[in-house]
């Protein structure tokens, strides 16, 4: 019995801390995703190998504009100007680790929205229907945006996102005050920033 539980627990932990680093067709396969999760915890996709350096923690954020689910345009700088902390959350409907992390993001939004947090979800989906269904299924009540270009998403390339889920925390001054935080680490950092 113990021999069965330990490997399963190790796999679950590895999967929890893993990032999705595969294209949609491969990531839906749980065995493939689990095997990749045990091999690595960061993405190696070629999403952001531009010569430009990604905005880093302590530096200034980079602005972008993307279409939302309802067809309007959202400009990150408009959101940053109106909120104490803006979280840019990179995810996709087909990403298992993203779906596993989303309850923490929902909890963070519920807990800190009234204290000045806003989230801009940036989906790396390629099909609007998949993206829209995931937003509805998971109850994501914050701003959702995507250019539906998958790993070629302009915002993901700008921030050189190479694994999802990924997030960037930006204060109202435009400074990056956190990056790639998950679970309790995310909640703890938001507690510090939104006292």
Backbone as CSV, one residue per row, in Angstrom:
resi,resn,N_x,N_y,N_z,CA_x,CA_y,CA_z,C_x,C_y,C_z
1,UNK,0.829,-1.197,0.000,0.000,0.000,0.000,0.870,1.255,0.000
2,UNK,1.916,1.276,0.873,2.790,2.439,0.951,3.538,2.652,-0.357
3,UNK,3.885,1.562,-1.040,4.604,1.669,-2.305,3.755,2.355,-3.370
4,UNK,2.456,2.220,-3.290,1.556,2.839,-4.255,1.312,4.302,-3.916
5,UNK,1.187,4.613,-2.662,0.860,5.966,-2.232,2.024,6.927,-2.459
6,UNK,3.241,6.546,-2.136,4.379,7.453,-2.274,4.622,7.910,-3.709
7,UNK,4.671,6.996,-4.695,4.842,7.476,-6.072,3.686,8.362,-6.534
8,UNK,2.473,8.024,-6.127,1.319,8.836,-6.511,1.411,10.221,-5.882
9,UNK,1.831,10.298,-4.641,1.994,11.577,-3.964,3.093,12.398,-4.624
10,UNK,4.206,11.754,-4.944,5.313,12.456,-5.607,4.876,13.003,-6.959
11,UNK,4.125,12.232,-7.700,3.634,12.668,-9.001,2.670,13.836,-8.843
12,UNK,1.794,13.763,-7.864,0.838,14.849,-7.621,1.565,16.138,-7.255
13,UNK,2.577,16.051,-6.427,3.354,17.239,-6.036,4.088,17.804,-7.239
14,UNK,4.717,16.955,-8.011,5.435,17.425,-9.204,4.479,18.084,-10.181
15,UNK,3.303,17.500,-10.364,2.315,18.048,-11.281,1.819,19.400,-10.792
16,UNK,1.658,19.556,-9.485,1.188,20.799,-8.903,2.158,21.931,-9.158
17,UNK,3.452,21.656,-9.061,4.445,22.703,-9.211,4.948,22.843,-10.638
18,UNK,4.408,22.093,-11.522,4.848,22.127,-12.914,4.176,23.260,-13.668
19,UNK,4.779,23.599,-14.775,4.190,24.542,-15.705,3.847,23.794,-16.967
20,UNK,2.810,24.233,-17.625,2.458,23.644,-18.897,3.469,24.102,-19.927
21,UNK,4.100,23.165,-20.584,5.111,23.531,-21.568,4.851,22.866,-22.894
22,UNK,3.613,22.508,-23.101,3.304,21.781,-24.313,2.206,22.486,-25.078
23,UNK,2.113,22.141,-26.328,1.034,22.662,-27.152,-0.260,21.981,-26.728
24,UNK,-1.377,22.561,-27.107,-2.687,22.080,-26.666,-2.896,20.596,-26.932
25,UNK,-2.573,20.126,-28.114,-2.878,18.745,-28.450,-2.172,17.762,-27.530
26,UNK,-1.018,18.092,-26.995,-0.294,17.199,-26.109,-0.679,17.394,-24.647
27,UNK,-1.093,18.586,-24.282,-1.335,18.895,-22.879,-2.641,18.298,-22.369
28,UNK,-3.556,17.999,-23.252,-4.805,17.386,-22.820,-4.604,15.953,-22.355
29,UNK,-3.546,15.326,-22.791,-3.236,13.965,-22.396,-2.611,13.997,-21.005
30,UNK,-3.300,13.505,-20.012,-2.833,13.569,-18.630,-1.502,12.860,-18.440
31,UNK,-1.304,11.714,-19.128,-0.034,11.003,-18.981,1.120,11.830,-19.512
32,UNK,0.918,12.476,-20.662,1.959,13.326,-21.230,2.255,14.491,-20.302
33,UNK,1.208,15.149,-19.823,1.393,16.293,-18.939,2.085,15.881,-17.646
34,UNK,1.691,14.747,-17.082,2.301,14.277,-15.839,3.765,13.912,-16.054
35,UNK,4.074,13.263,-17.170,5.462,12.903,-17.455,6.314,14.151,-17.618
36,UNK,5.775,15.149,-18.309,6.524,16.391,-18.480,6.679,17.107,-17.147
37,UNK,5.668,17.029,-16.307,5.735,17.693,-15.011,6.833,17.104,-14.146
38,UNK,7.042,15.800,-14.239,8.081,15.188,-13.420,9.466,15.461,-13.990
39,UNK,9.551,15.738,-15.281,10.845,16.013,-15.895,11.298,17.443,-15.679
40,UNK,10.366,18.380,-15.638,10.747,19.784,-15.496,9.613,20.576,-14.900
41,UNK,9.945,21.733,-14.346,8.920,22.573,-13.751,8.845,23.934,-14.420
42,UNK,9.552,24.141,-15.495,9.409,25.373,-16.255,9.280,25.028,-17.720
43,UNK,8.732,25.941,-18.460,8.470,25.719,-19.859,9.706,25.911,-20.707
44,UNK,9.767,25.171,-21.778,10.849,25.333,-22.726,10.297,25.676,-24.094
45,UNK,9.055,26.121,-24.141,8.450,26.510,-25.409,9.188,27.717,-25.961
46,UNK,9.136,27.888,-27.253,9.861,28.986,-27.884,9.000,30.232,-27.945
47,UNK,8.291,30.522,-26.877,7.352,31.637,-26.887,8.025,32.987,-26.800
48,UNK,9.175,33.109,-26.198,9.695,34.448,-25.995,11.183,34.555,-26.059
49,UNK,11.788,34.185,-27.135,13.234,34.296,-27.253,13.632,35.546,-28.013
50,UNK,12.828,36.589,-27.915,13.141,37.847,-28.577,14.373,38.457,-27.939
51,UNK,15.021,39.358,-28.685,16.216,40.019,-28.179,15.877,40.937,-27.000
52,UNK,14.650,41.414,-26.951,14.200,42.291,-25.885,14.170,41.537,-24.563
53,UNK,14.575,42.198,-23.487,14.551,41.589,-22.169,13.150,41.697,-21.584
54,UNK,12.693,40.629,-20.952,11.374,40.625,-20.325,11.369,41.564,-19.129
55,UNK,10.249,42.260,-18.900,10.144,43.088,-17.700,10.372,42.229,-16.454
56,UNK,11.291,42.643,-15.602,11.679,41.855,-14.434,11.139,42.469,-13.152
57,UNK,11.098,41.644,-12.110,10.677,42.127,-10.799,11.571,43.290,-10.386
58,UNK,10.944,44.364,-9.908,11.674,45.576,-9.535,11.737,46.592,-10.662
59,UNK,11.485,46.148,-11.881,11.499,47.046,-13.036,10.102,47.516,-13.383
60,UNK,10.000,48.273,-14.457,8.719,48.776,-14.934,8.031,47.747,-15.828
61,UNK,6.715,47.742,-15.762,5.939,46.824,-16.589,5.943,47.296,-18.040
62,UNK,5.560,46.421,-18.924,5.399,46.749,-20.336,3.912,46.724,-20.664
63,UNK,3.450,47.726,-21.363,2.034,47.859,-21.679,1.659,46.987,-22.878
64,UNK,0.409,46.562,-22.916,-0.126,45.849,-24.071,-1.625,46.097,-24.144
65,UNK,-2.175,45.856,-25.306,-3.613,45.939,-25.541,-4.049,44.642,-26.209
66,UNK,-5.109,44.042,-25.665,-5.640,42.789,-26.212,-7.160,42.844,-26.241
67,UNK,-7.776,42.064,-27.128,-9.236,41.969,-27.127,-9.753,41.129,-25.961
68,UNK,-10.897,41.523,-25.443,-11.548,40.783,-24.361,-12.573,39.820,-24.955
69,UNK,-13.176,39.012,-24.112,-14.183,38.054,-24.570,-15.353,38.728,-25.283
70,UNK,-15.700,39.933,-24.842,-16.847,40.620,-25.452,-16.441,41.474,-26.660
71,UNK,-15.193,41.346,-27.100,-14.754,42.034,-28.305,-14.191,43.428,-28.095
72,UNK,-14.223,43.934,-26.867,-13.639,45.242,-26.585,-12.125,45.082,-26.443
73,UNK,-11.427,46.188,-26.370,-9.981,46.169,-26.174,-9.666,46.554,-24.727
74,UNK,-8.751,45.856,-24.095,-8.291,46.230,-22.761,-6.821,46.605,-22.879
75,UNK,-6.506,47.764,-22.326,-5.125,48.255,-22.313,-4.623,48.110,-20.879
76,UNK,-3.536,47.394,-20.707,-3.028,47.121,-19.370,-2.790,48.400,-18.579
77,UNK,-2.261,49.428,-19.198,-1.970,50.677,-18.477,-3.236,51.302,-17.889
78,UNK,-4.383,51.144,-18.546,-5.643,51.655,-17.997,-6.020,50.929,-16.714
79,UNK,-5.786,49.629,-16.685,-6.104,48.827,-15.500,-5.130,49.146,-14.368
80,UNK,-3.855,49.243,-14.681,-2.826,49.546,-13.678,-3.106,50.903,-13.013
81,UNK,-3.513,51.883,-13.801,-3.765,53.235,-13.278,-4.911,53.269,-12.272
82,UNK,-5.848,52.332,-12.370,-7.044,52.348,-11.528,-6.967,51.460,-10.293
83,UNK,-5.900,50.682,-10.148,-5.848,49.688,-9.074,-4.524,49.725,-8.327
84,UNK,-4.570,49.379,-7.028,-3.339,49.334,-6.238,-2.401,48.259,-6.763
85,UNK,-2.964,47.088,-7.061,-2.182,45.976,-7.615,-2.962,45.375,-8.782
86,UNK,-2.261,45.184,-9.882,-2.824,44.490,-11.039,-2.033,43.210,-11.235
87,UNK,-2.756,42.119,-11.346,-2.123,40.829,-11.613,-2.426,40.439,-13.051
88,UNK,-1.383,40.197,-13.827,-1.548,39.660,-15.167,-1.332,38.160,-15.034
89,UNK,-2.374,37.400,-15.343,-2.362,35.952,-15.158,-2.393,35.264,-16.514
90,UNK,-1.274,34.645,-16.905,-1.169,33.930,-18.171,-1.608,32.482,-17.948
91,UNK,-2.524,31.999,-18.764,-3.097,30.669,-18.585,-3.700,30.190,-19.902
92,UNK,-4.223,28.970,-19.927,-4.958,28.446,-21.080,-5.935,27.380,-20.604
93,UNK,-7.015,27.234,-21.341,-8.052,26.271,-20.965,-7.534,24.841,-20.979
94,UNK,-6.581,24.529,-21.838,-6.062,23.174,-22.015,-4.915,22.832,-21.061
95,UNK,-4.514,23.767,-20.226,-3.356,23.585,-19.346,-3.796,23.039,-17.981
96,UNK,-3.435,21.792,-17.694,-3.786,21.173,-16.418,-3.275,21.934,-15.206
97,UNK,-1.986,22.306,-15.167,-1.491,23.079,-14.023,-2.210,24.423,-13.855
98,UNK,-2.632,25.032,-14.962,-3.392,26.288,-14.872,-4.723,26.052,-14.175
99,UNK,-5.394,25.000,-14.576,-6.689,24.684,-13.966,-6.536,24.330,-12.489
100,UNK,-5.423,23.693,-12.146,-5.185,23.346,-10.740,-4.878,24.606,-9.909
101,UNK,-4.276,25.604,-10.517,-3.929,26.841,-9.818,-5.119,27.797,-9.720
102,UNK,-6.051,27.697,-10.637,-7.129,28.681,-10.724,-7.946,28.849,-9.443
103,UNK,-8.223,27.814,-8.641,-8.940,28.061,-7.382,-8.191,29.033,-6.454
104,UNK,-6.871,29.024,-6.488,-6.090,29.974,-5.683,-6.257,31.396,-6.211
105,UNK,-6.306,31.525,-7.530,-6.482,32.842,-8.149,-7.887,33.358,-7.849
106,UNK,-8.878,32.495,-7.936,-10.256,32.871,-7.590,-10.317,33.328,-6.131
107,UNK,-9.650,32.594,-5.243,-9.615,32.958,-3.826,-8.940,34.313,-3.636
108,UNK,-7.837,34.546,-4.314,-7.122,35.819,-4.210,-8.012,36.966,-4.682
109,UNK,-8.693,36.771,-5.774,-9.567,37.821,-6.314,-10.698,38.130,-5.346
110,UNK,-11.300,37.094,-4.808,-12.384,37.269,-3.851,-11.916,38.005,-2.602
111,UNK,-10.746,37.636,-2.116,-10.220,38.205,-0.873,-9.701,39.632,-1.035
112,UNK,-9.093,39.949,-2.186,-8.377,41.221,-2.321,-8.984,42.213,-3.307
113,UNK,-10.035,41.834,-4.001,-10.627,42.758,-4.973,-11.057,44.060,-4.311
114,UNK,-11.685,43.964,-3.164,-12.140,45.153,-2.443,-11.004,45.976,-1.839
115,UNK,-9.807,45.430,-1.846,-8.643,46.138,-1.288,-7.758,46.733,-2.379
116,UNK,-8.187,46.620,-3.640,-7.442,47.256,-4.721,-6.780,46.334,-5.717
117,UNK,-7.161,45.046,-5.735,-6.612,44.104,-6.706,-7.518,44.003,-7.928
118,UNK,-6.908,44.007,-9.090,-7.615,43.637,-10.318,-6.741,42.641,-11.051
119,UNK,-7.382,41.732,-11.758,-6.667,40.708,-12.521,-7.002,40.865,-13.991
120,UNK,-5.980,40.740,-14.815,-6.163,40.653,-16.258,-5.698,39.257,-16.651
121,UNK,-6.651,38.393,-16.960,-6.315,37.050,-17.409,-5.948,37.092,-18.880
122,UNK,-4.806,36.528,-19.221,-4.369,36.469,-20.619,-4.324,34.999,-21.021
123,UNK,-5.264,34.623,-21.885,-5.375,33.230,-22.305,-4.478,32.952,-23.506
124,UNK,-3.804,31.805,-23.455,-2.996,31.347,-24.577,-3.771,30.344,-25.432
125,UNK,-5.086,30.434,-25.359,-5.933,29.592,-26.195,-5.883,30.061,-27.642
126,UNK,-6.305,29.171,-28.531,-6.408,29.513,-29.948,-7.853,29.515,-30.430
127,UNK,-8.744,28.933,-29.643,-10.159,28.886,-30.009,-10.970,29.634,-28.953
128,UNK,-11.741,30.613,-29.421,-12.529,31.431,-28.510,-13.510,30.585,-27.695
129,UNK,-14.104,29.583,-28.316,-15.081,28.743,-27.614,-14.438,28.024,-26.415
130,UNK,-13.234,27.488,-26.595,-12.534,26.811,-25.492,-12.248,27.785,-24.360
131,UNK,-11.768,28.952,-24.721,-11.443,30.009,-23.751,-12.699,30.429,-22.992
132,UNK,-13.758,30.736,-23.739,-15.014,31.194,-23.145,-15.610,30.145,-22.204
133,UNK,-15.600,28.886,-22.630,-16.141,27.810,-21.789,-15.343,27.649,-20.503
134,UNK,-14.023,27.752,-20.582,-13.183,27.620,-19.385,-13.445,28.757,-18.407
135,UNK,-13.594,29.961,-18.913,-13.889,31.122,-18.054,-15.198,30.887,-17.318
136,UNK,-16.183,30.414,-18.044,-17.499,30.152,-17.448,-17.432,28.995,-16.456
137,UNK,-16.793,27.892,-16.851,-16.711,26.696,-16.003,-15.999,26.954,-14.683
138,UNK,-14.951,27.771,-14.729,-14.158,28.020,-13.522,-14.594,29.265,-12.761
139,UNK,-15.579,29.981,-13.275,-16.108,31.159,-12.581,-15.099,32.290,-12.473
140,UNK,-14.436,32.600,-13.570,-13.412,33.649,-13.561,-14.069,35.000,-13.818
141,UNK,-14.248,35.766,-12.755,-15.012,37.007,-12.828,-14.213,38.252,-13.134
142,UNK,-12.969,38.121,-13.485,-12.131,39.287,-13.763,-11.957,39.469,-15.273
143,UNK,-11.246,40.496,-15.641,-10.998,40.822,-17.051,-10.291,39.646,-17.723
144,UNK,-10.798,39.255,-18.880,-10.187,38.181,-19.666,-9.838,38.722,-21.040
145,UNK,-8.616,38.454,-21.499,-8.165,38.963,-22.788,-7.330,37.914,-23.509
146,UNK,-7.350,37.968,-24.835,-6.534,37.064,-25.632,-6.573,37.492,-27.093
147,UNK,-5.460,37.282,-27.778,-5.454,37.482,-29.226,-5.626,36.146,-29.950
148,UNK,-5.852,35.081,-29.164,-6.102,33.728,-29.679,-4.977,33.226,-30.586
149,UNK,-3.755,33.557,-30.211,-2.587,33.124,-30.986,-1.747,32.090,-30.251
150,UNK,-2.300,31.504,-29.195,-1.566,30.481,-28.454,-0.255,31.015,-27.906
151,UNK,0.814,30.238,-28.092,2.135,30.627,-27.573,2.681,31.874,-28.263
152,UNK,2.068,32.275,-29.364,2.498,33.485,-30.075,1.741,34.717,-29.591
153,UNK,0.997,34.592,-28.517,0.260,35.720,-27.931,1.209,36.894,-27.724
154,UNK,0.801,38.067,-28.196,1.687,39.238,-28.124,2.078,39.588,-26.689
155,UNK,1.144,39.496,-25.748,1.457,39.826,-24.353,2.397,38.791,-23.741
156,UNK,2.176,37.526,-24.062,3.050,36.466,-23.545,4.457,36.620,-24.097
157,UNK,4.571,36.997,-25.350,5.895,37.215,-25.946,6.570,38.433,-25.308
158,UNK,5.792,39.481,-25.063,6.322,40.696,-24.446,6.925,40.396,-23.073
159,UNK,6.243,39.548,-22.302,6.715,39.179,-20.966,7.561,37.906,-20.987
160,UNK,7.856,37.413,-22.169,8.662,36.214,-22.378,8.185,35.042,-21.517
161,UNK,6.880,34.845,-21.541,6.270,33.732,-20.822,6.641,32.449,-21.553
162,UNK,7.248,31.544,-20.822,7.657,30.281,-21.422,7.027,29.094,-20.721
163,UNK,6.230,29.342,-19.705,5.514,28.297,-18.997,4.282,28.889,-18.359
164,UNK,3.206,28.131,-18.368,1.986,28.598,-17.720,1.518,27.553,-16.724
165,UNK,0.902,27.957,-15.636,0.500,29.322,-15.329,1.700,30.206,-14.994
166,UNK,1.535,31.473,-15.299,2.538,32.488,-14.974,1.790,33.757,-14.600
167,UNK,2.365,34.522,-13.700,1.708,35.777,-13.341,2.740,36.869,-13.100
168,UNK,2.252,38.094,-13.214,3.059,39.281,-12.946,2.206,40.189,-12.077
169,UNK,2.748,40.643,-10.951,2.059,41.602,-10.086,2.658,42.981,-10.339
170,UNK,1.790,43.968,-10.562,2.221,45.326,-10.897,1.539,46.292,-9.940
171,UNK,2.324,47.192,-9.331,1.704,48.192,-8.460,1.250,49.398,-9.284
172,UNK,0.585,50.357,-8.622,0.006,51.489,-9.330,1.065,52.415,-9.919
173,UNK,2.299,52.324,-9.440,3.406,53.104,-10.001,3.962,52.451,-11.264
174,UNK,3.474,51.263,-11.574,3.941,50.555,-12.754,5.141,49.666,-12.497
175,UNK,5.448,49.423,-11.229,6.589,48.579,-10.873,6.141,47.124,-10.737
176,UNK,6.955,46.224,-11.221,6.668,44.799,-11.048,7.098,44.405,-9.641
177,UNK,6.133,43.951,-8.852,6.376,43.658,-7.436,6.234,42.175,-7.117
178,UNK,6.076,41.366,-8.131,5.989,39.921,-7.946,5.873,39.249,-9.298
179,UNK,6.393,38.036,-9.350,6.342,37.304,-10.612,6.284,35.806,-10.343
180,UNK,5.425,35.120,-11.073,5.316,33.664,-11.034,5.082,33.103,-9.637
181,UNK,4.155,33.730,-8.920,3.763,33.261,-7.590,2.532,32.374,-7.723
182,UNK,2.450,31.357,-6.869,1.312,30.437,-6.897,0.843,30.128,-5.487
183,UNK,-0.396,29.686,-5.412,-0.948,29.180,-4.165,-0.774,30.105,-2.986
184,UNK,-0.290,29.545,-1.887,-0.110,30.311,-0.651,0.904,31.434,-0.818
185,UNK,1.899,31.216,-1.671,2.905,32.252,-1.923,2.248,33.492,-2.555
186,UNK,1.312,33.290,-3.469,0.572,34.384,-4.089,-0.277,35.111,-3.053
187,UNK,-1.017,34.362,-2.257,-1.881,34.957,-1.241,-1.071,35.747,-0.220
188,UNK,0.069,35.212,0.182,0.936,35.882,1.137,1.475,37.199,0.573
189,UNK,1.924,37.173,-0.672,2.464,38.403,-1.291,1.374,39.452,-1.449
190,UNK,0.186,39.047,-1.842,-0.913,40.003,-1.967,-1.292,40.574,-0.606
191,UNK,-1.232,39.759,0.446,-1.503,40.258,1.813,-0.516,41.351,2.193
192,UNK,0.762,41.144,1.852,1.795,42.149,2.128,1.542,43.439,1.363
193,UNK,1.166,43.319,0.110,1.015,44.483,-0.752,-0.287,45.232,-0.522
194,UNK,-1.308,44.549,-0.057,-2.637,45.158,0.089,-3.102,45.157,1.541
195,UNK,-2.254,45.624,2.420,-2.574,45.669,3.863,-3.728,46.609,4.147
